[in-house]
Amino acid sequence: MIALSLAEIAEIVGGQSHDIPDPATRVTGPVVIDSRQVEPGSLFAAFAGENVDGHDYAQRAMDAGAVAVLATRPTGAPAIVVDDVRTALGALARVVVERLGTKVVALTGSAGKTSTKDLIAQVLQRKGPTVWTPGSLNNEIGLPLTALRAEKDTEHLVLEMGARGIGHIRYLTELTPPSIGLVLNVGSAHIGEFGGREQIAQAKGELVEALPSAEAGGIAVLNADDPLVRAMESRTHARVTFFGEAEDAAVRAENVRLTGTGQPSFRLHTPTGCSDVTLRLYGEHHVSNALAAAAVAHELGMSVDEIATALSEAGTLSRWRMEVTERPDGVTIVNDAYNANPESMRAALRALAAMGKAAQAKGGRTWAVLGQMAELGDEALAEHDAVGRLAVRLNVSKLVAVGGREASWLQLGAYNEGSWGEESVHVSDARAAIDLLRSELRPGDVVLVKASRSVGLERIAQALLENTTEGEVTGR
């Protein structure tokens, strides 16, 4: 963050100073909400959660080098006391971004946000200093924390924006007004909370509504292949550019194919030329993500060759998203357990099928270790059933459905599609899945692990990689 004095911060957030020896002291380190992440010069924002109250860690933060605490009550340590810490963080982020004048690129969508954000960040870094959302910290707390990491030389601020309801993205755009807004897709993620895809489209479209006009430099980057996203053109005064495989997309892919290991390769077309791309990521679904990143980079002045080179060298920056590790014994573990929705589950299964072709030619098998997709509401039964059926249609060798009711629906879908005998199995929990896999995996097998974050199936992938430190992590 640009160095602001405690007095300036107090004025910005409308707070009262308590026990601050020198209001001219400047915050020169990061703003953090975890006392273990404090660095010299930090500002520690104390949140009171259900189980942990950050105010109790105020002195620990000071001992670690913080210069003050942002709090809702006096802590005994130097503090700026406000009515609401979340609101104060947002106000501080808004002022910092305005003063820096950094180009803000915001993106949203039902699936692929984090992977695309990571691609955009790696491409734009070639052009100039870039700050981006770490992991999936895309809410009203994570977004301002990311924005506050920007410094005087930061040229691009790449912000992932998530939503749990109407108005959430609008609020985030008020904190860090973007000049470029990217909408990837409208799918079924959180459909149980929103009530339908039309409502999801309404929420995602708040991003393009917040953009400046075309005359003021606003640019909306929209997926030409998604009808609900394409329709957002009418909701913005910004200049619109499309990406996708549609013929009218300004940035598009042709001759899309997968390598023998399941990595996408294609011819990238932009308004200024063409170049070939082969991604290090796994699965054809990453083509759309790469095109979105290319469209943003093109709008920011990068050449097609620069973009293609950057995309071909980019990996995954966030954990447990198609994280591919080959064990010394030849078993490949694909840890995609960070989260799941119907769209990302289908994409991961198709990637598994593509990766498994080479393995199956050598006697290896493909395993889909799947769990619940959360927040699907009335669509839960149909969507889990459909995923189970898809696993069979893709000729996945073994389906292991892990968990309770939703997992049983996965297994039932596979059974109804013709997966009988030992081709699909339902186990109660991660421990049972680990025991099964450890007893049955053999060299050449490829194992996909995926479910919603709340299920915690990353434990399965981690257990299968124990004592395999010689394994090579790829696609990163």
C-alpha positions as CSV (number, residue, x, y, z in Angstrom):
1,M,0.0,0.0,0.0
2,I,1.1,3.6,-0.6
3,A,2.5,4.9,2.7
4,L,-0.3,6.7,4.5
5,S,-0.1,8.1,8.0
6,L,-2.3,6.8,10.8
7,A,-3.9,10.3,10.9
8,E,-4.7,10.1,7.2
9,I,-6.2,6.7,7.5
10,A,-8.3,7.7,10.5
11,E,-9.7,10.6,8.4
12,I,-10.4,8.4,5.4
13,V,-12.2,5.7,7.4
14,G,-14.0,8.1,9.8
15,G,-12.3,6.5,12.8
16,Q,-11.1,7.7,16.2
17,S,-7.5,7.3,17.3
18,H,-6.8,5.5,20.5
19,D,-3.4,5.1,22.2
20,I,-1.5,6.2,19.1
21,P,1.7,7.8,20.2
22,D,2.5,9.5,16.9
23,P,-0.4,10.0,14.4
24,A,2.3,10.8,11.7
25,T,3.5,7.1,11.8
26,R,3.0,5.6,8.4
27,V,1.7,2.2,7.3
28,T,4.5,0.9,5.1
29,G,3.6,-2.8,5.2
30,P,0.6,-4.8,4.1
31,V,-2.9,-4.6,5.6
32,V,-3.7,-8.0,7.1
33,I,-6.5,-9.7,9.0
34,D,-4.4,-12.6,10.3
35,S,-1.9,-11.6,13.0
36,R,0.4,-14.4,11.7
37,Q,0.8,-12.5,8.4
38,V,1.9,-9.2,10.0
39,E,5.1,-7.7,8.7
40,P,7.0,-4.6,9.9
41,G,4.8,-1.5,9.2
42,S,1.6,-3.5,8.8
43,L,-1.9,-2.4,9.7
44,F,-3.8,-5.2,11.4
45,A,-7.6,-5.2,10.8
46,A,-9.4,-7.0,13.7
47,F,-12.5,-8.9,12.7
48,A,-14.8,-10.5,15.3
49,G,-15.8,-13.9,13.9
50,E,-18.0,-16.6,15.3
51,N,-15.1,-18.6,16.8
52,V,-12.1,-16.1,16.9
53,D,-12.1,-12.4,17.7
54,G,-9.2,-10.6,16.0
55,H,-9.3,-8.0,18.8
56,D,-7.8,-10.6,21.1
57,Y,-4.7,-10.7,18.9
58,A,-4.0,-7.0,18.7
59,Q,-1.0,-7.1,21.0
60,R,0.4,-10.1,19.1
61,A,0.1,-8.1,15.9
62,M,1.9,-5.2,17.5
63,D,4.7,-7.4,18.7
64,A,5.1,-8.7,15.2
65,G,5.7,-5.2,13.8
66,A,2.2,-3.7,13.1
67,V,2.0,0.0,13.6
68,A,-1.7,0.0,14.6
69,V,-4.9,-2.0,14.7
70,L,-8.1,-1.2,12.8
71,A,-10.8,-2.2,15.3
72,T,-14.3,-1.7,16.5
73,R,-13.3,-1.1,20.1
74,P,-10.1,0.0,22.0
75,T,-7.7,-2.9,22.4
76,G,-5.0,-1.6,24.7
77,A,-2.8,-1.3,21.6
78,P,-2.5,1.7,19.2
79,A,-5.8,1.6,17.3
80,I,-8.1,3.4,14.9
81,V,-11.6,2.6,16.1
82,V,-14.4,2.5,13.6
83,D,-18.1,1.4,13.6
84,D,-17.4,-1.4,11.0
85,V,-14.0,-2.8,10.0
86,R,-15.3,-4.2,6.7
87,T,-16.7,-0.8,5.6
88,A,-13.5,0.9,6.7
89,L,-11.3,-1.4,4.7
90,G,-13.5,-0.7,1.6
91,A,-13.2,3.0,2.1
92,L,-9.5,2.8,2.5
93,A,-9.1,0.7,-0.6
94,R,-11.2,3.1,-2.7
95,V,-9.0,6.1,-1.8
96,V,-5.8,4.2,-2.4
97,V,-6.9,3.0,-5.8
98,E,-8.0,6.5,-6.8
99,R,-4.7,8.0,-5.7
100,L,-2.7,5.4,-7.5
101,G,-4.6,5.7,-10.8
102,T,-3.8,2.0,-11.5
103,K,-5.7,0.3,-14.3
104,V,-8.3,-1.9,-12.7
105,V,-9.3,-5.1,-14.5
106,A,-12.3,-6.8,-12.8
107,L,-13.7,-10.2,-13.8
108,T,-16.6,-12.4,-12.7
109,G,-18.4,-15.5,-13.9
110,S,-19.9,-18.8,-12.6
111,A,-16.8,-20.9,-13.4
112,G,-13.2,-20.4,-14.2
113,K,-12.7,-17.0,-12.4
114,T,-9.6,-17.9,-10.5
115,S,-7.9,-19.8,-13.3
116,T,-8.6,-16.9,-15.7
117,K,-7.5,-14.3,-13.1
118,D,-4.2,-16.2,-12.8
119,L,-3.7,-16.3,-16.5
120,I,-4.4,-12.5,-16.9
121,A,-2.0,-11.8,-14.1
122,Q,0.8,-13.8,-15.6
123,V,0.3,-12.3,-19.1
124,L,0.0,-8.7,-17.8
125,Q,3.2,-9.1,-15.7
126,R,5.0,-9.1,-19.0
127,K,3.8,-5.6,-19.6
128,G,4.3,-4.1,-16.2
129,P,4.0,-4.5,-12.4
130,T,0.7,-6.3,-11.6
131,V,-1.2,-7.1,-8.4
132,W,-3.9,-9.7,-8.4
133,T,-6.4,-11.5,-6.1
134,P,-4.6,-14.3,-4.3
135,G,-6.5,-17.5,-4.5
136,S,-10.3,-16.8,-4.4
137,L,-10.3,-13.9,-2.0
138,N,-13.0,-12.2,-4.1
139,N,-15.5,-10.9,-1.5
140,E,-16.0,-7.7,0.4
141,I,-13.0,-8.4,2.6
142,G,-10.6,-10.1,0.2
143,L,-11.0,-7.6,-2.6
144,P,-10.0,-4.5,-0.6
145,L,-7.1,-6.4,1.0
146,T,-5.9,-7.2,-2.5
147,A,-6.3,-3.6,-3.7
148,L,-4.4,-2.4,-0.7
149,R,-1.4,-4.4,-1.9
150,A,-1.0,-2.1,-4.9
151,E,2.0,0.3,-4.8
152,K,3.1,3.4,-6.7
153,D,4.6,1.5,-9.6
154,T,1.6,-1.0,-9.9
155,E,0.3,-0.7,-13.5
156,H,-2.5,-3.3,-13.4
157,L,-4.8,-4.4,-10.6
158,V,-6.6,-7.6,-11.5
159,L,-9.5,-8.3,-9.2
160,E,-11.7,-11.4,-9.1
161,M,-15.3,-10.5,-8.0
162,G,-17.6,-13.1,-6.6
163,A,-21.3,-12.8,-5.7
164,R,-23.7,-14.6,-3.4
165,G,-26.7,-12.4,-4.4
166,I,-27.9,-9.4,-6.3
167,G,-26.0,-6.2,-5.4
168,H,-22.8,-7.9,-4.3
169,I,-20.8,-7.1,-7.4
170,R,-22.2,-3.6,-7.6
171,Y,-20.8,-3.0,-4.1
172,L,-17.4,-4.4,-5.0
173,T,-17.2,-2.1,-8.1
174,E,-17.9,0.9,-5.9
175,L,-14.8,0.0,-3.8
176,T,-12.5,-0.4,-6.8
177,P,-14.1,1.1,-9.9
178,P,-12.8,-0.9,-12.9
179,S,-12.1,0.4,-16.4
180,I,-12.1,-3.1,-17.9
181,G,-14.8,-5.6,-16.9
182,L,-14.7,-9.2,-18.0
183,V,-17.6,-11.7,-17.7
184,L,-16.7,-15.3,-18.4
185,N,-20.0,-17.2,-18.2
186,V,-23.3,-17.7,-16.4
187,G,-23.7,-21.2,-15.0
188,S,-25.3,-23.1,-12.2
189,A,-22.9,-22.2,-9.3
190,H,-24.9,-21.0,-6.3
191,I,-28.1,-21.4,-8.2
192,G,-29.7,-22.5,-5.0
193,E,-29.0,-19.1,-3.5
194,F,-29.9,-17.0,-6.6
195,G,-33.0,-18.9,-7.6
196,G,-32.1,-19.3,-11.3
197,R,-29.7,-18.6,-14.1
198,E,-31.4,-15.4,-15.1
199,Q,-30.9,-14.1,-11.6
200,I,-27.2,-15.1,-11.8
201,A,-26.9,-13.2,-15.1
202,Q,-28.5,-10.2,-13.4
203,A,-25.9,-10.3,-10.7
204,K,-22.9,-10.9,-12.9
205,G,-24.0,-8.1,-15.3
206,E,-23.6,-5.5,-12.5
207,L,-19.9,-5.5,-13.5
208,V,-20.5,-4.2,-17.0
209,E,-23.1,-1.7,-15.7
210,A,-20.4,-0.2,-13.5
211,L,-17.9,0.5,-16.2
212,P,-17.2,4.0,-17.5
213,S,-18.6,4.9,-20.9
214,A,-16.7,4.1,-24.1
215,E,-15.7,7.8,-24.4
216,A,-14.3,7.6,-20.8
217,G,-12.3,4.5,-21.6
218,G,-14.6,1.8,-20.3
219,I,-14.2,-1.7,-22.0
220,A,-16.5,-4.7,-21.5
221,V,-15.0,-8.0,-22.4
222,L,-17.8,-10.6,-23.0
223,N,-18.0,-14.3,-23.8
224,A,-19.5,-14.5,-27.3
225,D,-20.3,-18.2,-26.8
226,D,-22.6,-17.7,-23.8
227,P,-26.0,-16.2,-24.8
228,L,-26.6,-14.7,-21.3
229,V,-23.2,-13.0,-21.3
230,R,-23.5,-11.8,-24.9
231,A,-26.8,-10.2,-23.9
232,M,-25.0,-8.0,-21.4
233,E,-23.9,-5.8,-24.3
234,S,-27.1,-3.9,-23.9
235,R,-26.4,-3.2,-20.2
236,T,-23.3,-1.2,-20.6
237,H,-22.1,2.2,-22.0
238,A,-18.6,0.8,-22.3
239,R,-17.1,-0.3,-25.6
240,V,-17.7,-4.0,-26.0
241,T,-15.3,-6.6,-27.3
242,F,-16.1,-10.3,-27.6
243,F,-14.0,-13.4,-27.1
244,G,-14.8,-17.0,-27.8
245,E,-15.0,-19.5,-30.7
246,A,-17.8,-17.6,-32.4
247,E,-16.9,-16.1,-35.8
248,D,-17.7,-12.6,-34.7
249,A,-15.5,-12.7,-31.7
250,A,-12.6,-10.2,-31.9
251,V,-10.4,-12.7,-30.0
252,R,-11.0,-16.3,-30.9
253,A,-9.6,-19.7,-31.2
254,E,-9.3,-21.9,-34.2
255,N,-8.1,-25.5,-34.7
256,V,-8.5,-26.4,-31.0
257,R,-7.0,-29.7,-30.1
258,L,-5.6,-31.5,-27.1
259,T,-2.1,-32.9,-26.8
260,G,-1.5,-36.5,-25.8
261,T,-1.4,-35.4,-22.2
262,G,-4.7,-33.4,-22.3
263,Q,-3.3,-29.9,-22.7
264,P,-5.0,-27.5,-25.1
265,S,-3.4,-26.2,-28.3
266,F,-5.0,-23.7,-30.7
267,R,-4.5,-20.8,-33.1
268,L,-5.1,-17.5,-31.4
269,H,-6.7,-14.8,-33.6
270,T,-6.8,-11.2,-32.5
271,P,-7.5,-8.0,-34.5
272,T,-3.8,-7.4,-34.9
273,G,-2.7,-10.9,-36.0
274,C,-2.5,-14.6,-35.2
275,S,-0.2,-16.9,-33.2
276,D,-0.1,-20.5,-31.9
277,V,-0.7,-21.3,-28.2
278,T,-0.1,-24.5,-26.3
279,L,-1.2,-24.3,-22.7
280,R,0.5,-25.9,-19.7
281,L,-2.9,-26.3,-18.1
282,Y,-5.1,-29.4,-18.5
283,G,-8.5,-29.5,-20.2
284,E,-10.2,-27.9,-23.2
285,H,-12.2,-25.6,-20.9
286,H,-9.1,-23.6,-20.4
287,V,-9.2,-22.4,-24.0
288,S,-12.1,-20.0,-23.1
289,N,-10.2,-18.8,-20.1
290,A,-7.1,-18.2,-22.2
291,L,-9.1,-16.3,-24.8
292,A,-10.5,-14.1,-22.1
293,A,-7.0,-13.3,-20.8
294,A,-5.9,-12.7,-24.4
295,A,-8.7,-10.2,-25.0
296,V,-7.8,-8.2,-21.9
297,A,-4.1,-8.2,-22.8
298,H,-5.0,-7.1,-26.4
299,E,-7.0,-4.2,-25.0
300,L,-4.1,-3.1,-22.9
301,G,-1.8,-3.0,-26.0
302,M,0.1,-6.3,-26.0
303,S,1.0,-7.9,-29.3
304,V,-0.4,-11.2,-30.3
305,D,3.0,-12.9,-30.1
306,E,3.6,-11.5,-26.6
307,I,0.2,-12.8,-25.5
308,A,0.7,-16.2,-27.1
309,T,4.1,-16.6,-25.5
310,A,2.9,-15.6,-22.1
311,L,-0.2,-17.9,-22.3
312,S,2.0,-20.8,-23.3
313,E,4.3,-20.3,-20.4
314,A,1.6,-19.6,-17.7
315,G,0.8,-22.2,-15.1
316,T,-1.6,-22.4,-12.1
317,L,-1.0,-19.9,-9.3
318,S,-3.8,-21.1,-7.0
319,R,-3.8,-24.4,-5.0
320,W,-6.0,-27.4,-5.8
321,R,-7.1,-26.3,-9.2
322,M,-6.2,-29.1,-11.7
323,E,-3.0,-29.4,-9.8
324,V,-1.3,-32.4,-11.5
325,T,1.3,-34.5,-9.7
326,E,2.9,-37.6,-11.0
327,R,4.0,-40.0,-8.3
328,P,7.3,-41.9,-8.5
329,D,5.3,-45.1,-9.1
330,G,3.6,-43.6,-12.2
331,V,0.2,-42.8,-10.6
332,T,-0.9,-39.3,-11.5
333,I,-3.0,-37.3,-9.0
334,V,-5.2,-34.4,-10.3
335,N,-6.2,-32.3,-7.3
336,D,-9.1,-30.1,-8.4
337,A,-10.7,-30.2,-5.0
338,Y,-10.9,-26.4,-4.3
339,N,-14.5,-26.1,-5.4
340,A,-17.0,-27.6,-7.8
341,N,-20.2,-26.7,-9.7
342,P,-21.8,-28.6,-12.6
343,E,-19.9,-26.7,-15.3
344,S,-16.5,-27.1,-13.7
345,M,-17.2,-30.7,-12.8
346,R,-18.0,-31.6,-16.4
347,A,-14.9,-29.7,-17.6
348,A,-12.7,-31.6,-15.1
349,L,-14.2,-35.0,-16.2
350,R,-13.5,-34.2,-19.8
351,A,-9.9,-33.2,-18.9
352,L,-9.6,-36.5,-17.0
353,A,-10.8,-38.4,-20.1
354,A,-8.3,-36.6,-22.3
355,M,-5.4,-37.2,-19.9
356,G,-6.4,-40.8,-19.6
357,K,-6.1,-41.7,-23.3
358,A,-2.4,-42.1,-23.1
359,A,-2.6,-43.9,-19.8
360,Q,-5.2,-46.4,-21.0
361,A,-3.1,-47.2,-24.0
362,K,-0.5,-48.5,-21.5
363,G,-2.9,-50.3,-19.3
364,G,-3.6,-47.4,-16.9
365,R,-7.1,-46.4,-15.7
366,T,-8.9,-43.2,-15.0
367,W,-10.5,-42.6,-11.6
368,A,-13.0,-39.9,-10.8
369,V,-13.2,-39.4,-7.0
370,L,-16.1,-37.0,-6.7
371,G,-18.2,-35.4,-3.9
372,Q,-21.0,-33.0,-3.4
373,M,-21.6,-29.9,-5.5
374,A,-23.0,-27.5,-2.9
375,E,-25.7,-24.7,-3.2
376,L,-27.6,-26.2,-6.1
377,G,-31.0,-26.0,-4.4
378,D,-33.8,-27.8,-6.3
379,E,-31.3,-28.7,-9.1
380,A,-29.1,-30.8,-6.8
381,L,-30.5,-34.2,-7.7
382,A,-30.6,-33.7,-11.4
383,E,-27.1,-32.1,-11.6
384,H,-25.4,-34.9,-9.5
385,D,-27.2,-37.5,-11.5
386,A,-26.0,-35.9,-14.8
387,V,-22.4,-35.8,-13.6
388,G,-22.5,-39.5,-12.7
389,R,-23.9,-40.3,-16.2
390,L,-21.3,-38.1,-17.9
391,A,-18.5,-40.1,-16.1
392,V,-19.8,-43.2,-17.8
393,R,-20.3,-41.6,-21.2
394,L,-16.6,-40.4,-21.1
395,N,-15.5,-44.0,-20.3
396,V,-14.0,-43.1,-17.0
397,S,-12.7,-46.4,-15.6
398,K,-13.7,-46.0,-12.0
399,L,-16.1,-43.6,-10.2
400,V,-15.7,-43.2,-6.5
401,A,-18.6,-41.1,-5.0
402,V,-17.6,-39.8,-1.6
403,G,-20.1,-38.6,1.1
404,G,-23.8,-38.7,1.8
405,R,-26.9,-38.1,-0.2
406,E,-25.5,-36.1,-3.0
407,A,-22.7,-38.7,-3.5
408,S,-25.3,-41.4,-3.7
409,W,-26.9,-39.5,-6.5
410,L,-23.6,-39.4,-8.4
411,Q,-23.3,-43.1,-8.1
412,L,-27.0,-43.7,-9.0
413,G,-26.5,-41.6,-12.2
414,A,-23.5,-43.7,-13.2
415,Y,-25.5,-46.9,-12.4
416,N,-28.5,-45.8,-14.5
417,E,-26.1,-45.0,-17.4
418,G,-24.8,-48.5,-17.4
419,S,-22.0,-48.5,-14.8
420,W,-22.4,-51.8,-12.9
421,G,-20.2,-54.1,-10.9
422,E,-17.1,-52.4,-9.7
423,E,-17.1,-49.6,-12.2
424,S,-18.7,-47.2,-9.7
425,V,-18.8,-47.3,-5.9
426,H,-20.2,-45.1,-3.1
427,V,-18.1,-44.7,0.0
428,S,-19.1,-42.8,3.2
429,D,-16.1,-40.5,3.7
430,A,-12.6,-39.5,2.7
431,R,-11.0,-42.1,4.9
432,A,-12.9,-44.9,3.1
433,A,-11.9,-43.4,-0.2
434,I,-8.3,-43.3,0.7
435,D,-8.2,-46.9,1.9
436,L,-9.9,-48.0,-1.3
437,L,-7.5,-46.1,-3.6
438,R,-4.4,-47.1,-1.7
439,S,-5.4,-50.8,-2.1
440,E,-6.3,-50.6,-5.8
441,L,-4.2,-47.9,-7.6
442,R,-1.5,-49.2,-9.9
443,P,1.1,-47.6,-12.1
444,G,-0.3,-45.6,-15.0
445,D,-3.6,-44.7,-13.3
446,V,-4.8,-41.1,-13.4
447,V,-6.9,-40.0,-10.4
448,L,-9.2,-36.8,-10.4
449,V,-10.3,-35.5,-7.0
450,K,-13.1,-32.9,-7.1
451,A,-15.9,-31.6,-4.9
452,S,-17.2,-28.4,-3.4
453,R,-14.7,-26.8,-0.9
454,S,-16.9,-27.6,2.1
455,V,-16.5,-31.4,1.5
456,G,-12.7,-31.2,2.0
457,L,-11.7,-33.8,-0.6
458,E,-8.3,-32.3,-0.9
459,R,-7.4,-34.6,2.0
460,I,-7.7,-37.5,-0.3
461,A,-5.3,-36.0,-2.9
462,Q,-2.9,-35.1,-0.1
463,A,-3.0,-38.6,1.4
464,L,-2.3,-40.2,-1.9
465,L,0.8,-38.0,-2.3
466,E,2.2,-38.8,1.1
467,N,5.8,-40.1,1.0
468,T,5.9,-39.3,-2.7
469,T,8.0,-36.1,-2.5
470,E,9.9,-37.1,-5.6
471,G,6.7,-36.6,-7.6
472,E,6.8,-33.9,-10.2
473,V,4.1,-31.2,-10.0
474,T,3.1,-30.1,-13.5
475,G,0.8,-27.5,-15.0
476,R,2.0,-24.9,-12.4
